[in-house]
Amino acid sequence: MVIYIPFGTKEDGKIKLDFKTEEQKKKDNSLNKIIEKGKLVVLTENSTVSYFVYRGQKMGFEYEVLKQFAKDLGVKLEFRAVKNLDHVIADLNSGKGDLIACNYTITRDRRDQINFSIPHLRSSQVLVQRKPEDWKKMSSKEIKAHLITDPVRLAKKKVHVWGESSYYKRMVALMDEIGDTIYIQPEDGNIETEELIRRVSEGTIDYTVVDKNVALINKRFFDNIDISLELSIRQQIAFGVRKSDEQLLDYLNDWLKNFMQQRLYSFLKHKYFDIGTHTRKAMDQYSSLGGGKISPYDEILKKEAKKANYDWRLVASLIFQESKFNPHIESWQGSYGLMQFMPETGERFGVYPGSPPEVQIRGGIKYLKRIEKNFTEVKDSIQRMKFTIASYNAGPGHVLDAQTIAKANGANPHIWDDVVEEYFLRLTEPEMLAVKGVKSGYYRGNMTYRYVREVFRRYNEYKNLFPG
């Protein structure tokens, strides 16, 4: 067995890693691959602890921790919500992500399949149960008399838990400890832990088991639940890593050891677990956890996007990019409103600074539809929308020029990803501008290149978190 120690230096903000042997370098190059692709992909759940979207802004304790890690690596961070957590380890091992971050408890069974980072949280498991109907009129002693305060009293009770979780295993062990039967109802991984808490609060189920850190947050939203009965010792919560990715694991562990001694880590724990301001946002109607709305304009977006045969979530992503859903914003260049019309274009589509949101959105979608007509030869609908959105940002002329240059160089002018977008970035080069048919001239394409990627990255997140 080859023992190695990765060590790193930073050049221009990028990590450069070396190894003791060429053999190990060939065997495990996981962190270098992440740095080369410029992106850290994290498999997660839609929850207050891990990751949620509030008014278009990404939040969550684990998200904010790993945002700092990605910043240290000099790469972008992409959180992908897994629809069924039963498959999260298989998804990681098949390469769909680089890390797991879903308030994941370290267990022996999981350790057989993946490695874990050093724990970034510790939490016991607690029983979530409902207080009696008229609990607000009762004394605390009277309330307590209606609740299970001893694990032994779980005998013959039905407890709903995620079937592939450490909660299920704890319930099985608890049956041995109390010498009686607990009716454990295993739930699929597509039912989130916080959904089970909500069901207890609403009375559709009586009991569930969750980590105390999750329960404490949710008690702020559901004041009729009790979480006082602890059912386990404090267990370790960590990030999951593929067995083969030792290089990534070593660097992550070194980084976590340092980060958890910093004030920012303490602040993030306080922000999410001790104070209610940020976690209350999780149950806001404009959160992926609460009302399931992206913006105050979802119904308008759905109606107007349907007319154009567009996915309303894609238009929502573009609007967030332009204005963060502020219908009154005006830029220093003179653009205004949700979709940041320039005055001349706005007038053409009947959109003015004082126009109501419905008019702004309707006009913006009509403008997108008008732009799209430039790219009817692009048959793939997603690629066609990427050309359209690039043109929304830069104007169709420069995008058409990039297509012309791509074709002249023997590349497919109907594929934006990694083809036309690359020639778009070269609209500053004299030899490119000299290609026959180029009409709009010099253009710095970096901003538009990032713009398209950002709009579609957010769109994919919206599709995961906001169904329909």
Sine and cosine of phi, psi and omega as CSV:
sin_phi,cos_phi,sin_psi,cos_psi,sin_omega,cos_omega
0.00,0.00,0.75,-0.66,-0.02,-1.00
-1.00,0.01,0.83,-0.55,0.07,-1.00
-0.99,-0.11,0.74,-0.68,-0.01,-1.00
-0.69,-0.72,0.37,-0.93,0.07,-1.00
-0.77,-0.64,0.94,-0.33,0.06,-1.00
-0.97,0.26,0.61,-0.79,0.11,-0.99
-0.69,-0.73,0.45,-0.90,-0.14,-0.99
-0.76,-0.65,0.48,-0.88,0.17,-0.99
-0.76,-0.65,0.36,-0.93,0.02,-1.00
-0.92,-0.38,0.76,-0.65,0.11,-0.99
-0.80,-0.60,0.85,-0.53,-0.04,-1.00
0.81,0.58,0.61,0.79,0.04,-1.00
0.98,0.19,0.01,1.00,-0.03,-1.00
-0.96,-0.26,0.63,-0.77,0.05,-1.00
-0.97,0.23,0.72,-0.69,0.13,-0.99
-0.87,-0.49,0.87,-0.50,-0.07,-1.00
-0.94,-0.34,0.59,-0.81,0.05,-1.00
-0.82,-0.57,0.26,-0.97,-0.03,-1.00
-0.75,-0.66,0.29,-0.96,0.02,-1.00
-0.98,0.22,-0.45,0.89,-0.04,-1.00
-0.70,-0.72,0.49,-0.87,0.09,-1.00
-0.93,0.38,-0.53,0.85,0.01,-1.00
-0.86,0.51,-0.72,0.69,0.00,-1.00
-0.94,0.35,-0.56,0.83,0.01,-1.00
-0.87,0.50,-0.64,0.77,0.03,-1.00
-0.95,0.32,-0.58,0.82,-0.08,-1.00
-0.95,0.32,-0.68,0.73,-0.12,-0.99
-0.65,-0.76,0.96,-0.29,0.02,-1.00
-0.81,-0.58,0.54,0.84,-0.20,-0.98
-0.88,0.47,-0.70,0.71,-0.06,-1.00
-0.95,0.31,-0.64,0.77,0.05,-1.00
-0.87,0.49,-0.59,0.81,0.03,-1.00
-0.90,0.44,-0.65,0.76,0.04,-1.00
-0.89,0.45,-0.68,0.73,-0.01,-1.00
-0.92,0.39,-0.64,0.77,0.01,-1.00
-0.90,0.43,-0.66,0.75,0.01,-1.00
-0.98,0.18,-0.25,0.97,0.09,-1.00
0.97,0.25,0.39,0.92,-0.08,-1.00
-0.44,-0.90,0.71,-0.70,0.12,-0.99
-0.96,-0.28,0.88,-0.48,-0.05,-1.00
-0.97,-0.22,0.82,-0.58,-0.08,-1.00
-0.88,-0.48,0.79,-0.62,0.08,-1.00
-1.00,0.03,0.77,-0.64,-0.18,-0.98
-0.57,-0.82,0.02,-1.00,0.14,-0.99
-0.89,-0.45,0.34,-0.94,0.04,-1.00
-1.00,0.07,1.00,-0.08,-0.08,-1.00
-0.45,-0.89,0.27,-0.96,-0.02,-1.00
-0.91,0.41,-0.57,0.82,-0.03,-1.00
-0.97,0.23,-0.65,0.76,-0.14,-0.99
-1.00,-0.02,-0.88,0.48,-0.17,-0.98
-0.21,-0.98,0.75,-0.66,0.16,-0.99
-0.45,-0.89,0.25,-0.97,0.00,-1.00
-0.91,-0.41,0.79,-0.62,0.01,-1.00
-0.82,-0.57,0.90,-0.44,-0.03,-1.00
0.76,0.65,0.66,0.75,0.04,-1.00
1.00,0.10,-0.17,0.99,-0.02,-1.00
-0.99,-0.11,0.70,-0.71,0.01,-1.00
-0.99,0.14,0.70,-0.71,-0.03,-1.00
-0.64,-0.77,0.03,-1.00,0.00,-1.00
0.83,-0.55,0.63,-0.78,-0.05,-1.00
-0.86,0.51,-0.78,0.62,-0.05,-1.00
-0.92,0.39,-0.57,0.82,0.06,-1.00
-0.87,0.49,-0.71,0.71,-0.06,-1.00
-0.94,0.35,-0.55,0.83,0.08,-1.00
-0.90,0.44,-0.76,0.65,-0.06,-1.00
-0.96,0.28,-0.35,0.94,0.13,-0.99
-0.89,0.45,-0.61,0.79,0.05,-1.00
-0.94,0.34,-0.59,0.81,0.04,-1.00
-0.91,0.42,-0.71,0.70,0.02,-1.00
-0.89,0.45,-0.61,0.79,0.04,-1.00
-0.88,0.47,-0.65,0.76,0.03,-1.00
-0.89,0.45,-0.60,0.80,0.01,-1.00
-0.97,0.24,-0.32,0.95,-0.06,-1.00
0.98,0.21,0.52,0.86,0.00,-1.00
-0.81,-0.59,0.24,-0.97,0.09,-1.00
-0.99,0.16,0.40,-0.92,-0.01,-1.00
-0.92,-0.39,0.78,-0.62,0.05,-1.00
-0.82,-0.57,0.90,-0.44,0.08,-1.00
-0.99,-0.10,0.82,-0.58,0.03,-1.00
-0.92,-0.39,0.91,-0.41,0.01,-1.00
-0.95,0.32,0.82,-0.57,0.01,-1.00
-1.00,0.05,0.81,-0.59,-0.08,-1.00
-0.95,0.32,-0.48,0.88,0.01,-1.00
-0.72,-0.70,0.94,-0.33,-0.07,-1.00
-0.93,0.36,-0.21,0.98,0.10,-1.00
-0.87,0.49,-0.41,0.91,-0.10,-1.00
-0.97,-0.24,0.11,0.99,-0.18,-0.98
-0.91,0.41,-0.61,0.80,0.02,-1.00
-0.93,0.36,-0.67,0.74,0.05,-1.00
-0.88,0.47,-0.64,0.77,0.03,-1.00
-0.90,0.44,-0.66,0.75,0.03,-1.00
-0.89,0.45,-0.76,0.65,-0.07,-1.00
-0.93,0.36,-0.36,0.93,0.05,-1.00
-1.00,0.04,-0.01,1.00,0.09,-1.00
1.00,-0.06,0.21,0.98,0.00,-1.00
-0.97,0.25,-0.22,0.98,0.05,-1.00
-0.39,-0.92,0.15,-0.99,0.00,-1.00
-0.98,-0.19,-0.46,0.89,-0.04,-1.00
-0.62,-0.79,0.37,-0.93,0.22,-0.98
-0.95,-0.31,0.75,-0.67,0.09,-1.00
-0.65,-0.76,1.00,-0.03,0.00,-1.00
-0.57,-0.82,0.74,0.67,-0.03,-1.00
0.79,0.61,0.75,0.66,-0.21,-0.98
-1.00,0.04,0.88,-0.47,0.02,-1.00
-0.98,0.20,0.67,-0.74,0.06,-1.00
-0.96,0.28,0.84,-0.54,0.10,-0.99
-0.75,-0.66,0.31,-0.95,0.00,-1.00
-0.90,0.43,-0.66,0.75,0.00,-1.00
-0.87,0.49,-0.69,0.72,0.01,-1.00
-0.92,0.38,-0.60,0.80,0.00,-1.00
-0.91,0.42,-0.40,0.91,0.07,-1.00
-0.93,0.38,-0.40,0.92,-0.11,-0.99
-0.96,-0.27,-0.51,0.86,-0.02,-1.00
-0.62,-0.79,0.20,-0.98,0.17,-0.99
-0.99,-0.11,0.34,-0.94,0.06,-1.00
-0.85,-0.53,0.54,-0.84,0.15,-0.99
-0.95,0.32,0.10,-0.99,0.18,-0.98
-0.88,0.47,0.53,-0.85,-0.06,-1.00
-0.91,0.42,0.68,-0.73,0.08,-1.00
-0.97,-0.24,-0.16,0.99,0.10,-0.99
-0.56,-0.83,0.38,-0.93,0.17,-0.99
-0.73,-0.68,0.67,-0.74,-0.05,-1.00
-0.41,-0.91,0.63,-0.78,0.12,-0.99
-0.99,0.11,0.25,-0.97,0.10,-1.00
-1.00,-0.08,0.62,-0.78,-0.02,-1.00
-0.77,-0.63,0.43,-0.90,0.11,-0.99
-0.99,0.12,0.76,-0.65,0.10,-0.99
-0.98,-0.21,0.87,-0.49,0.00,-1.00
-0.69,-0.72,0.29,-0.96,-0.09,-1.00
-0.99,-0.11,0.68,-0.74,0.10,-1.00
-0.95,0.32,0.35,-0.94,0.03,-1.00
-0.88,0.47,0.37,-0.93,-0.12,-0.99
-0.78,0.62,-0.74,0.67,-0.07,-1.00
-0.98,-0.19,0.64,0.77,-0.10,-1.00
-0.88,0.47,-0.46,0.89,-0.03,-1.00
-0.92,0.38,-0.35,0.94,0.00,-1.00
-1.00,-0.09,-0.04,1.00,-0.07,-1.00
-0.99,-0.16,0.38,-0.92,0.18,-0.98
-0.98,0.21,0.29,-0.96,0.00,-1.00
-0.88,0.47,-0.54,0.84,0.03,-1.00
-0.92,0.39,-0.65,0.76,0.02,-1.00
-0.91,0.41,-0.65,0.76,0.03,-1.00
-0.89,0.47,-0.70,0.72,-0.05,-1.00
-0.87,0.49,-0.55,0.84,-0.02,-1.00
-0.91,0.42,-0.39,0.92,0.01,-1.00
-1.00,0.00,-0.14,0.99,-0.14,-0.99
-0.97,-0.25,0.37,-0.93,0.15,-0.99
-0.98,0.19,0.87,-0.48,-0.02,-1.00
-0.89,-0.45,-0.02,1.00,0.01,-1.00
-0.69,-0.72,0.77,-0.64,-0.01,-1.00
-0.81,0.59,-0.47,0.88,0.00,-1.00
-0.85,0.52,-0.52,0.86,-0.05,-1.00
-0.97,0.23,0.00,1.00,0.12,-0.99
-0.98,0.20,-0.15,0.99,0.03,-1.00
-0.83,0.55,0.74,-0.68,0.01,-1.00
0.93,0.38,0.22,0.98,0.06,-1.00
-0.99,-0.14,0.45,-0.90,0.00,-1.00
-0.99,-0.17,0.84,-0.55,-0.06,-1.00
-0.85,-0.52,0.83,-0.56,0.00,-1.00
-1.00,-0.08,0.83,-0.56,0.04,-1.00
-0.60,-0.80,0.38,-0.93,0.12,-0.99
-0.87,0.49,0.81,-0.59,-0.12,-0.99
-0.90,0.43,-0.48,0.88,-0.02,-1.00
-0.99,-0.16,0.34,0.94,-0.12,-0.99
-0.98,-0.19,0.21,-0.98,0.13,-0.99
-0.93,0.36,-0.38,0.93,0.03,-1.00
-0.90,0.44,-0.68,0.74,0.00,-1.00
-0.88,0.48,-0.73,0.69,-0.02,-1.00
-0.89,0.46,-0.58,0.81,0.01,-1.00
-0.92,0.38,-0.61,0.79,0.03,-1.00
-0.91,0.41,-0.63,0.78,0.05,-1.00
-0.89,0.46,-0.71,0.71,0.02,-1.00
-0.91,0.42,-0.60,0.80,-0.03,-1.00
-0.91,0.41,-0.55,0.84,0.05,-1.00
-0.86,0.50,-0.66,0.75,0.05,-1.00
-0.90,0.43,-0.64,0.77,-0.07,-1.00
-0.93,0.38,-0.60,0.80,-0.04,-1.00
-1.00,-0.06,-0.17,0.99,0.04,-1.00
0.93,0.37,0.54,0.84,-0.02,-1.00
-0.45,-0.89,0.11,-0.99,-0.08,-1.00
-1.00,-0.02,0.74,-0.67,0.22,-0.98
-0.92,-0.39,0.77,-0.64,0.00,-1.00
-0.99,0.14,0.99,-0.12,-0.07,-1.00
-1.00,0.04,0.86,-0.51,0.02,-1.00
-0.98,-0.19,0.98,-0.21,-0.02,-1.00
-0.96,0.28,0.75,-0.66,0.02,-1.00
-0.96,-0.28,0.52,-0.85,0.04,-1.00
-0.92,0.40,0.37,-0.93,-0.02,-1.00
-0.94,0.34,-0.14,0.99,0.05,-1.00
-1.00,0.07,-0.04,1.00,0.11,-0.99
-0.98,-0.20,0.92,-0.40,-0.11,-0.99
-0.95,0.32,0.49,-0.87,0.01,-1.00
-0.81,0.58,-0.67,0.74,-0.04,-1.00
-0.95,0.32,-0.38,0.93,0.13,-0.99
-0.93,0.37,-0.62,0.79,0.05,-1.00
-0.91,0.41,-0.60,0.80,0.07,-1.00
-0.89,0.46,-0.69,0.73,0.01,-1.00
-0.88,0.48,-0.64,0.77,-0.01,-1.00
-0.91,0.41,-0.59,0.81,0.09,-1.00
-0.88,0.47,-0.73,0.68,-0.01,-1.00
-0.86,0.52,-0.64,0.77,-0.05,-1.00
-0.99,0.12,-0.21,0.98,0.07,-1.00
1.00,-0.04,0.14,0.99,0.02,-1.00
-0.99,0.16,-0.38,0.92,0.20,-0.98
-0.71,-0.70,0.30,-0.96,-0.07,-1.00
-0.99,-0.14,-0.57,0.82,-0.12,-0.99
-0.60,-0.80,0.57,-0.82,0.25,-0.97
-0.59,-0.81,0.15,-0.99,0.02,-1.00
-0.78,-0.62,0.73,-0.68,0.00,-1.00
-0.60,-0.80,0.16,-0.99,0.12,-0.99
-0.94,0.34,0.56,-0.83,-0.09,-1.00
-0.88,0.47,-0.58,0.81,-0.01,-1.00
-0.90,0.45,-0.60,0.80,0.06,-1.00
-0.94,0.35,-0.68,0.74,-0.02,-1.00
-0.89,0.46,-0.66,0.75,-0.02,-1.00
-0.88,0.47,-0.66,0.75,0.04,-1.00
-0.90,0.43,-0.73,0.69,-0.09,-1.00
-0.95,0.30,-0.35,0.94,0.06,-1.00
-0.90,0.44,-0.41,0.91,0.05,-1.00
-0.94,0.33,-0.45,0.90,-0.01,-1.00
-1.00,-0.02,-0.54,0.84,-0.08,-1.00
-0.86,-0.51,1.00,0.01,-0.12,-0.99
-0.97,0.25,-0.09,1.00,0.01,-1.00
-0.99,-0.11,0.18,0.98,0.06,-1.00
-0.98,-0.19,0.46,-0.89,0.09,-1.00
-0.90,-0.43,0.68,-0.73,-0.04,-1.00
-0.75,-0.67,0.42,0.91,-0.16,-0.99
-0.98,0.18,-0.32,0.95,-0.06,-1.00
-1.00,0.02,0.93,-0.38,0.05,-1.00
-1.00,0.06,0.66,-0.75,-0.09,-1.00
-0.90,-0.43,-0.02,1.00,-0.03,-1.00
-0.48,-0.88,0.17,-0.99,0.19,-0.98
-0.95,0.30,0.14,-0.99,0.07,-1.00
-0.94,0.34,0.84,-0.55,-0.04,-1.00
-0.97,-0.24,0.31,-0.95,-0.11,-0.99
-1.00,-0.05,0.74,-0.67,0.02,-1.00
-0.91,-0.41,0.75,-0.67,-0.14,-0.99
-0.52,-0.86,0.08,-1.00,0.08,-1.00
-1.00,-0.01,0.63,-0.78,0.01,-1.00
-1.00,-0.05,0.62,-0.78,-0.04,-1.00
-0.69,-0.73,0.59,-0.81,0.08,-1.00
-0.85,0.53,0.54,-0.84,0.02,-1.00
-0.84,0.54,-0.58,0.81,-0.07,-1.00
-0.98,0.21,-0.25,0.97,-0.13,-0.99
-1.00,-0.08,0.86,0.52,-0.04,-1.00
-0.92,0.38,-0.54,0.84,0.00,-1.00
-0.89,0.45,-0.73,0.68,0.05,-1.00
-0.89,0.46,-0.69,0.72,-0.02,-1.00
-0.88,0.47,-0.71,0.70,-0.01,-1.00
-0.88,0.48,-0.70,0.71,-0.03,-1.00
-0.93,0.37,-0.66,0.75,0.03,-1.00
-0.87,0.49,-0.68,0.73,0.00,-1.00
-0.90,0.44,-0.69,0.72,0.03,-1.00
-0.88,0.47,-0.66,0.75,0.00,-1.00
-0.91,0.42,-0.70,0.71,-0.01,-1.00
-0.89,0.46,-0.66,0.75,0.01,-1.00
-0.83,0.55,-0.67,0.75,0.01,-1.00
-0.96,0.28,-0.71,0.71,-0.08,-1.00
-0.90,0.43,-0.60,0.80,-0.06,-1.00
-0.96,0.29,-0.10,1.00,0.11,-0.99
-0.99,-0.10,-0.08,1.00,-0.07,-1.00
-1.00,0.00,0.35,-0.94,-0.01,-1.00
-0.91,0.41,-0.51,0.86,-0.02,-1.00
-0.89,0.46,-0.65,0.76,0.03,-1.00
-0.89,0.46,-0.70,0.72,0.04,-1.00
-0.89,0.46,-0.64,0.77,0.03,-1.00
-0.90,0.44,-0.69,0.73,-0.01,-1.00
-0.90,0.44,-0.65,0.76,0.06,-1.00
-0.89,0.46,-0.68,0.74,0.02,-1.00
-0.91,0.41,-0.67,0.74,-0.05,-1.00
-0.88,0.48,-0.67,0.74,-0.09,-1.00
-1.00,-0.08,-0.49,0.87,-0.13,-0.99
-0.94,-0.34,-0.30,0.95,-0.07,-1.00
-0.94,-0.33,-0.50,0.87,-0.02,-1.00
-0.89,-0.45,0.45,-0.89,-0.15,-0.99
-1.00,-0.04,-0.24,0.97,-0.17,-0.99
-0.84,0.54,-0.78,0.62,-0.08,-1.00
-0.97,0.23,-0.62,0.79,-0.03,-1.00
-0.96,0.28,-0.43,0.90,0.10,-1.00
-0.89,0.46,-0.48,0.88,0.03,-1.00
-0.88,0.47,-0.47,0.88,-0.03,-1.00
-0.88,0.48,-0.50,0.87,-0.03,-1.00
-0.97,-0.24,0.18,0.98,0.10,-0.99
-0.92,0.40,0.43,-0.90,-0.01,-1.00
-0.90,0.44,-0.34,0.94,0.02,-1.00
-0.98,-0.19,0.54,0.84,0.05,-1.00
-0.90,-0.44,0.47,-0.88,0.06,-1.00
-0.93,0.37,-0.21,0.98,0.03,-1.00
-0.98,-0.20,-0.53,0.85,-0.10,-0.99
-1.00,0.05,-0.98,-0.18,-0.04,-1.00
-0.98,0.19,-0.19,0.98,0.02,-1.00
0.95,0.31,0.44,0.90,0.04,-1.00
-0.96,-0.27,0.57,-0.82,0.07,-1.00
-0.99,0.11,-0.64,0.76,-0.12,-0.99
-0.46,-0.89,0.13,-0.99,0.10,-1.00
-0.93,0.36,-0.11,0.99,-0.15,-0.99
-0.92,-0.39,0.31,0.95,-0.08,-1.00
-0.84,0.54,-0.70,0.71,-0.06,-1.00
-0.92,0.40,-0.63,0.78,0.08,-1.00
-0.89,0.45,-0.70,0.71,0.00,-1.00
-0.87,0.50,-0.70,0.72,-0.01,-1.00
-0.88,0.48,-0.71,0.71,-0.05,-1.00
-0.91,0.41,-0.75,0.66,-0.08,-1.00
-0.96,0.28,-0.60,0.80,0.01,-1.00
-0.92,0.39,-0.58,0.81,0.01,-1.00
-0.88,0.48,-0.61,0.79,0.01,-1.00
-0.87,0.49,-0.56,0.83,-0.04,-1.00
-1.00,-0.08,0.02,1.00,-0.06,-1.00
0.88,0.48,0.63,0.78,0.07,-1.00
-0.95,-0.31,0.44,-0.90,0.16,-0.99
-0.98,0.20,0.86,-0.50,-0.07,-1.00
-0.86,0.51,-0.46,0.89,-0.02,-1.00
-0.95,0.32,-0.49,0.87,0.09,-1.00
-0.93,0.36,-0.68,0.73,0.05,-1.00
-0.90,0.43,-0.62,0.78,0.04,-1.00
-0.88,0.48,-0.64,0.77,0.02,-1.00
-0.90,0.43,-0.66,0.75,0.03,-1.00
-0.89,0.45,-0.67,0.74,0.00,-1.00
-0.90,0.44,-0.66,0.75,0.04,-1.00
-0.87,0.49,-0.65,0.76,0.02,-1.00
-0.88,0.48,-0.62,0.78,-0.07,-1.00
-0.98,0.18,-0.68,0.73,-0.21,-0.98
-0.63,-0.77,-0.03,1.00,-0.11,-0.99
0.79,0.61,0.60,0.80,0.07,-1.00
0.91,0.41,0.42,0.91,0.06,-1.00
-0.99,-0.13,0.95,-0.32,-0.07,-1.00
-0.97,0.26,-0.15,0.99,-0.10,-1.00
-0.96,-0.30,-0.02,1.00,-0.11,-0.99
-0.95,0.31,0.61,-0.79,0.09,-1.00
-0.76,-0.65,0.69,-0.72,-0.02,-1.00
-1.00,-0.04,0.20,-0.98,0.01,-1.00
-0.93,0.38,-0.36,0.93,0.03,-1.00
-0.99,0.16,-0.18,0.98,0.00,-1.00
0.97,-0.25,-0.06,1.00,0.04,-1.00
-0.97,0.26,0.43,-0.90,-0.14,-0.99
-0.55,-0.83,0.37,-0.93,0.17,-0.99
0.99,0.16,-0.08,-1.00,-0.07,-1.00
-0.83,0.56,-0.63,0.78,-0.08,-1.00
-0.93,-0.36,0.21,0.98,0.14,-0.99
0.78,0.62,0.86,0.52,0.08,-1.00
-0.95,0.31,0.65,-0.76,0.27,-0.96
-0.98,0.21,0.50,-0.87,-0.13,-0.99
-0.79,0.61,-0.70,0.72,-0.05,-1.00
-0.90,0.43,-0.69,0.72,0.01,-1.00
-0.94,0.35,-0.66,0.75,0.01,-1.00
-0.85,0.52,-0.69,0.73,0.00,-1.00
-0.88,0.47,-0.63,0.78,0.00,-1.00
-0.88,0.47,-0.51,0.86,-0.03,-1.00
-0.95,-0.32,0.26,0.97,0.09,-1.00
0.95,0.32,0.47,0.88,-0.01,-1.00
-0.90,-0.45,0.83,-0.56,-0.03,-1.00
-0.81,-0.58,0.24,-0.97,-0.04,-1.00
-0.80,0.61,-0.53,0.85,-0.02,-1.00
-1.00,-0.09,0.09,1.00,-0.04,-1.00
-0.91,0.42,0.60,-0.80,0.04,-1.00
-0.92,0.40,0.35,-0.94,-0.05,-1.00
-0.80,0.60,-0.63,0.78,-0.02,-1.00
-0.88,0.47,-0.64,0.76,0.02,-1.00
-0.93,0.38,-0.66,0.75,0.02,-1.00
-0.87,0.49,-0.72,0.69,-0.03,-1.00
-0.93,0.38,-0.70,0.72,0.01,-1.00
-0.87,0.50,-0.70,0.72,0.02,-1.00
-0.91,0.42,-0.63,0.78,0.01,-1.00
-0.90,0.43,-0.66,0.75,0.01,-1.00
-0.93,0.37,-0.61,0.79,0.08,-1.00
-0.88,0.47,-0.62,0.78,0.04,-1.00
-0.91,0.42,-0.69,0.73,0.06,-1.00
-0.87,0.50,-0.67,0.74,-0.01,-1.00
-0.90,0.44,-0.63,0.78,0.04,-1.00
-0.90,0.44,-0.70,0.71,0.01,-1.00
-0.88,0.47,-0.66,0.75,-0.08,-1.00
-0.85,0.53,-0.46,0.89,-0.02,-1.00
-0.89,0.46,-0.33,0.94,0.06,-1.00
-0.94,0.33,-0.25,0.97,-0.18,-0.98
-0.80,-0.60,0.58,0.81,-0.02,-1.00
-0.90,0.44,-0.40,0.92,0.01,-1.00
-0.96,0.27,-0.25,0.97,0.05,-1.00
-0.99,0.11,0.96,-0.27,-0.14,-0.99
-0.98,0.19,-0.54,0.84,0.01,-1.00
-0.95,0.31,0.84,-0.54,-0.14,-0.99
-0.91,0.42,-0.59,0.80,0.01,-1.00
-0.93,0.37,-0.71,0.70,0.04,-1.00
-0.88,0.47,-0.64,0.77,0.01,-1.00
-0.88,0.47,-0.63,0.78,0.03,-1.00
-0.94,0.35,-0.50,0.87,0.05,-1.00
-0.93,0.36,-0.65,0.76,0.11,-0.99
-0.88,0.47,-0.65,0.76,-0.03,-1.00
-0.91,0.42,-0.70,0.71,-0.04,-1.00
-0.95,0.31,-0.58,0.82,0.12,-0.99
-0.87,0.50,-0.65,0.76,0.01,-1.00
-0.94,0.35,-0.53,0.85,0.06,-1.00
-0.87,0.49,-0.58,0.82,-0.03,-1.00
-1.00,0.09,-0.65,0.76,-0.16,-0.99
-0.95,-0.33,-0.23,0.97,-0.15,-0.99
1.00,-0.07,0.62,-0.78,-0.07,-1.00
-0.88,0.47,-0.52,0.86,-0.10,-0.99
-0.84,0.55,-0.73,0.69,-0.03,-1.00
-0.93,0.37,-0.58,0.82,0.02,-1.00
-0.93,0.36,-0.67,0.74,0.06,-1.00
-0.89,0.46,-0.61,0.79,0.08,-1.00
-0.87,0.49,-0.68,0.74,0.00,-1.00
-0.90,0.44,-0.60,0.80,0.09,-1.00
-0.89,0.46,-0.69,0.73,0.01,-1.00
-0.87,0.49,-0.69,0.72,0.00,-1.00
-0.92,0.40,-0.65,0.76,0.03,-1.00
-0.86,0.50,-0.73,0.69,-0.02,-1.00
-0.89,0.46,-0.66,0.76,0.00,-1.00
-0.91,0.43,-0.42,0.91,0.00,-1.00
-0.99,-0.14,0.22,0.97,0.08,-1.00
0.98,0.19,0.23,0.97,0.02,-1.00
-0.99,-0.13,0.31,-0.95,-0.01,-1.00
-0.97,0.25,0.91,-0.42,-0.05,-1.00
-0.98,0.22,0.02,1.00,-0.05,-1.00
-0.96,-0.29,0.16,0.99,0.06,-1.00
-0.87,-0.49,0.88,-0.47,0.01,-1.00
-0.97,0.23,-0.77,0.64,-0.13,-0.99
-0.87,0.49,0.86,-0.51,0.10,-0.99
0.88,0.48,0.12,0.99,0.04,-1.00
-0.85,-0.53,-0.99,0.11,-0.03,-1.00
-0.90,0.44,-0.56,0.83,0.01,-1.00
-0.88,0.47,-0.52,0.85,0.02,-1.00
-0.94,0.33,-0.63,0.78,0.06,-1.00
-0.95,0.31,-0.50,0.87,0.07,-1.00
-0.87,0.49,-0.61,0.79,0.03,-1.00
-0.93,0.37,-0.28,0.96,-0.07,-1.00
-0.98,-0.20,0.29,0.96,0.02,-1.00
-0.96,0.28,0.12,0.99,0.11,-0.99
-0.98,-0.17,-0.13,0.99,-0.11,-0.99
-1.00,-0.02,0.80,-0.60,-0.05,-1.00
-0.81,0.58,-0.64,0.77,-0.03,-1.00
-0.92,0.39,-0.48,0.88,0.06,-1.00
-0.96,0.26,-0.66,0.75,-0.02,-1.00
-0.94,0.35,-0.31,0.95,0.01,-1.00
-0.99,0.11,-0.10,1.00,0.00,-1.00
-0.90,0.43,0.69,-0.72,-0.02,-1.00
-0.87,0.50,0.76,-0.65,0.02,-1.00
0.98,-0.19,-0.18,0.98,0.04,-1.00
-0.97,0.24,0.82,-0.57,-0.15,-0.99
-0.89,-0.46,-0.54,0.84,-0.17,-0.99
-1.00,-0.01,-0.21,0.98,0.15,-0.99
0.99,0.15,-0.37,-0.93,-0.13,-0.99
-0.85,0.53,0.68,-0.73,0.08,-1.00
-0.37,-0.93,0.74,-0.67,0.10,-1.00
-1.00,0.09,0.94,-0.34,-0.16,-0.99
-1.00,-0.06,0.00,1.00,-0.10,-1.00
-0.85,0.53,-0.68,0.73,-0.07,-1.00
-0.91,0.40,-0.69,0.73,0.00,-1.00
-0.92,0.38,-0.64,0.77,0.07,-1.00
-0.81,0.59,-0.75,0.66,0.01,-1.00
-0.93,0.36,-0.59,0.81,-0.03,-1.00
-0.85,0.53,-0.77,0.64,-0.02,-1.00
-0.89,0.46,-0.71,0.70,-0.03,-1.00
-0.90,0.44,-0.64,0.77,-0.02,-1.00
-0.93,0.37,-0.68,0.73,0.01,-1.00
-0.88,0.48,-0.69,0.73,-0.04,-1.00
-0.97,0.23,-0.51,0.86,0.09,-1.00
-0.89,0.46,-0.72,0.69,0.01,-1.00
-0.91,0.41,-0.62,0.79,0.04,-1.00
-0.86,0.52,-0.69,0.73,0.02,-1.00
-0.90,0.43,-0.57,0.82,0.08,-1.00
-0.91,0.41,-0.70,0.72,0.02,-1.00
-0.86,0.51,-0.65,0.76,0.00,-1.00
-0.89,0.46,-0.60,0.80,0.03,-1.00
-0.93,0.36,-0.68,0.73,-0.19,-0.98
-0.99,-0.11,-0.39,0.92,-0.05,-1.00
-0.82,-0.58,1.00,0.05,-0.06,-1.00
-0.93,0.37,0.38,-0.92,0.10,-1.00
0.95,-0.32,0.00,0.00,0.00,0.00
